[in-house]
């Protein structure tokens, strides 16, 4: 499956399914070794991501 096909399928998912996929992927990125430290909470993951910088530029009010 090519990336474009996967992207199209992901965009068609429901909100809840998208949230589940995001959490699953975030967890897989933070738990490379099952015996290592506890997985990072999803909120901490996003605070450390480049997306956090974007929210500083946006006026969400």
C-alpha positions as CSV (number, residue, x, y, z in Angstrom):
1,X,0.0,0.0,0.0
2,X,1.4,3.4,-0.9
3,X,1.3,6.3,1.4
4,X,-1.3,8.2,-0.7
5,X,-3.8,5.3,-0.4
6,X,-3.2,5.0,3.3
7,X,-3.7,8.8,3.7
8,X,-7.0,8.7,1.9
9,X,-8.2,5.8,4.1
10,X,-7.1,7.5,7.3
11,X,-8.9,10.7,6.4
12,X,-12.2,8.8,5.9
13,X,-12.1,7.4,9.4
14,X,-14.4,8.6,12.1
15,X,-13.2,11.0,14.7
16,X,-12.9,8.2,17.4
17,X,-11.1,5.9,15.0
18,X,-8.6,8.7,14.1
19,X,-8.0,9.4,17.8
20,X,-7.4,5.7,18.4
21,X,-4.9,5.6,15.5
22,X,-3.0,8.7,16.8
23,X,-2.8,7.2,20.3
24,X,-1.6,3.9,19.0
25,X,1.1,5.5,16.8
26,X,2.2,7.8,19.6
27,X,2.5,4.9,21.9
28,X,4.5,2.9,19.4
29,X,7.0,5.9,19.1
30,X,7.5,6.2,22.8
31,X,7.8,2.5,23.7
32,X,10.6,1.2,21.5
33,X,11.5,-1.2,24.3
34,X,8.8,-2.9,26.4
35,X,11.1,-3.1,29.4
36,X,12.1,0.6,29.3
37,X,10.4,3.4,31.2
38,X,6.6,3.9,31.2
39,X,5.1,5.2,28.0
40,X,4.7,8.9,27.8
41,X,1.1,10.3,28.0
42,X,-0.3,11.4,24.7
43,X,-0.6,14.9,26.0
44,X,3.1,15.0,26.8
45,X,3.9,13.5,23.4
46,X,2.2,16.4,21.7
47,X,3.7,19.0,23.9
48,X,7.1,17.8,22.8
49,X,6.1,17.6,19.1
50,X,6.6,20.3,16.4
51,X,2.8,20.7,16.5
52,X,3.1,22.4,19.8
53,X,4.9,25.3,18.1
54,X,2.1,25.7,15.7
55,X,-0.4,26.3,18.4
56,X,1.6,29.2,19.7
57,X,1.3,30.9,16.3
58,X,-2.5,30.3,16.1
59,X,-5.1,32.4,18.0
60,X,-7.5,29.7,19.1
61,X,-9.9,32.2,20.7
